[in-house]
Amino acid sequence: MASFPPRTSACAARSHRSPNRPDIIAGVRHDLPGGDLIDQGLTDLAAGAETAESLLVSIGAPRLRQLGVAVPDTFPSSEHRLYALLSASDPDSAHARYNALLRRLVSFERALACGR
């Protein structure tokens, strides 16, 4: 019977951090999926503006910080606040837009983790 090496994710082999890697990423890479949303969200969050983008960054703050992104203080209950904000402008599509934003956040986090 053949022995196979343990399974790893596609990016696990590429994600070895260099000891010289900065802890804080100064600018968010726009070439990553969702980078434009995250960059705008960081700007809005730093200004204290409650926007869809700043609430999205608030939702992803723990993982983003783990990945080295400097995230300012976040909004409490950001998941509920984001849904309420989306629902206020168009209640019929709020759920779909909420899920689409979360997918873009996760795509950004995964791409950043892989070092794309």
N, C-alpha and C positions, 0 to 999 in steps of 0.2 A: 504494500500500500504506500502510495506516494505521500511525502510529508511536505506541506505547504508552509511558507512563512506566515507569520501573523498578519492579518489584514490591517491596513492603515488607510486613512483617508488620502485622497489625492494630494492634498496640500500639506499633510503632516511631514512628508519627507522634505519639503521645501521650507518649512516654517521654523527652522532652527534659527534662534535669535543670536545675533552677534553681540558680544559684550559691549561693543561700541554703539549699539543701537540706541538712539535717544528715547527717553521715556515719553516725551511729548511730541506729537506730530504737529508741527506748526501750521501747515495748511493741508486741508483735506484734498486728496487726489480726485480731480474731476473725471479722470479716465476710468475710475471704478464705477460700477453700477450703483446709482443712488448718491454718488459723491456730491452732486449739485444740491440735493436735498439736505444732506448732512452739513455741508458747508453753510448753507443758508440758515439751517436750524441752529448751528453754533453761534452764528452772528446774531440771530434773533434772541437766543437764550441769553447771550452776554448783555444784550440791550434790555432784557426783561420783557420782551414782546411775546405775547401768547399767540403763536401762529401754529399752523399745522406742522410746519417744519420743526419749530422749537419743541413742540410737544412730542414729536417723533424722536428727536434726539433725547428728550427726557426719558422716554420709554427705553431707549437703547443705551442709556448712560452707563449702567454697570459694565456691559460688555465692551462698549467703546473705550471706557477708561482702562479696562483690562488690556485692550489692544494698543494703548498708548496715546489715545486722543484726550486732550485736555478739555474736559466738559465742565462748563460753569455750573453753578447751583441750578437744580432742576425744579420743575413744577411738581407739586404733589398730585396724586391721582391722575397722572398724565394720560392713562389709557381712556378713562371716562371723559376727561376734558377734550381729548382729541375727537372722540366719537360725537360728543355734544357739539363741537365746533363744526364738524362735517355735516351733522344732522341739521344744524340751523340753516345752512345754505341750501341743502337739497336732501330732505329726509329719505327719499326713495333710493338714492344711490349711496347713502352714507356707509352702509355695511361693506359694499364692494370697494369703495374708495379707501376705507379704513384698512381692509385686508390688503389692498394693493400697496399702500404706504408701508405696512409692516413687511411685506415681501421685499420691497426695495431696501428697507433697513437691514433685513437679514442678508440680502445679497451683498450689500456694502460690507457688512461685518465679516462675512465669509471670504470675500475677495481680499479685504485688508488682512485677514488672518493668513491667507495664502501668500501674501506678499506680491500680488499681481502687479 
